[in-house]
Each structure stands twice: as structure tokens, then as C-alpha cells.
Amino acid sequence: MDAKKLFKLFISTFSLSMFTFGGGYVIVPLMRKKFVKELGWIEEQEMLDLTAIAQSSPGAMAVNASILVGYRVAGVTGAFVAIVGTVLPPLIILSVISLFYTAFRDNLYVGFLLKAMQAGVSAVIVDVVIDMGGDVFKSRKALPVIMMFVVFILSAFVKMNVIILILICGLIGALVTFTARRTGKNLL
């Protein structure tokens, strides 16, 4: 195993986790920028696939995505290094904050700062949706676009349970993959 690559993976996941506020939907575009565009360790489509898997897996999306990226880059050791790099910053930050919780809890400026950060996180999430949704449209395949709109409508307006939607989409994906392997035609 290449120690330099593992160190770079650790530093990358550590810094992404350290300076990202807002969870998995915020860290994914930064991971994409780092591992796809800057380092070239993962292809664009593969990052989209890893994001979908991370989102549908139980647990924190940022940790799930880090595990998948780490495994893809350097196997089981890479997954472990990525987990440590991703989990360590919040653990350190929360440990320090817990020491000063009462001072932070009542501070007006901290409250304003957190409200401002919520607005920033919302903007990043909208950017991710537009960016990744655009990639789906660029593929020029009807099934992913139809699924995207149907799932949005069922989730936002019909208030269908998200777990059921994930299971249905997973089943459709499995059927499409099975059919593609048997016939040689890929719908996704």
C-alpha cells in the first residue's frame, strides 16, 4: 500500500470534514472537487454512483461517502483511513464545544453565526442539486430523468415515505442492471 497516497487520503478527508458545515450534502461536492477534479482518483460518473450508494446506506452520508471513496482509492485500508479522517474533526470540535457549552448557548453572536451558516448550507445544497441533476440530464437517458421527477413529486407533494422510495428506486436499478447484463442494452 502506498503510504503517501494513504496520507493524502487522510489529509483530504480530514480537511474536508474539518472545514465543512452542514453534513453530507455539503461535503459531497467538495469531495467531488477534490477526488475527481483535483486528484483524478475517481471518475465523474463513479462519484455520482458512490454518492447514490452513500445516500441510500444507513448512517451519516459524509461518513458513508468517505468509506466508499477510501475503499475505491485504497481498498479496506483506505476505507479505514477515510473514516478516521472524516470522523476525527467533528469529534475534536464537539469535545471542545462541550467544554464551553453554556457560554456558547447564550451568546447572541454565536446564534447569528449559526443562522448565517444555515443560509450558506442551503445555497450549497441547491448548487449540488443543480449540478448533479444537470449531469442526469446530460446523460440523455429517459429513465433517470423520469425517476428523478417522480421521486421528487412523491416525496414533496404526496409525502411518500423516503425509505419506500429508496427501496423502489433500488429495485428498479437492480432490474435495469440485470436486464442490461442479459441484453447488452443499458437504460441507465
VENBELRA-V205766 format. One record per helix or strand of 2 or more residues. SS is the DSSP state (@ for helix, = for strand). FROM is the first residue (numbers start at 1). TO is the last residue. If there is no record, write none. Layout:
# VENBELRA-V205766
{{SS | FROM | TO} {SS | FROM | TO}}
This chain:
# VENBELRA-V205766
{{@ | 3 | 18} {@ | 24 | 38} {@ | 44 | 56} {@ | 61 | 99} {@ | 101 | 105} {@ | 108 | 138} {@ | 142 | 156} {@ | 162 | 183}}
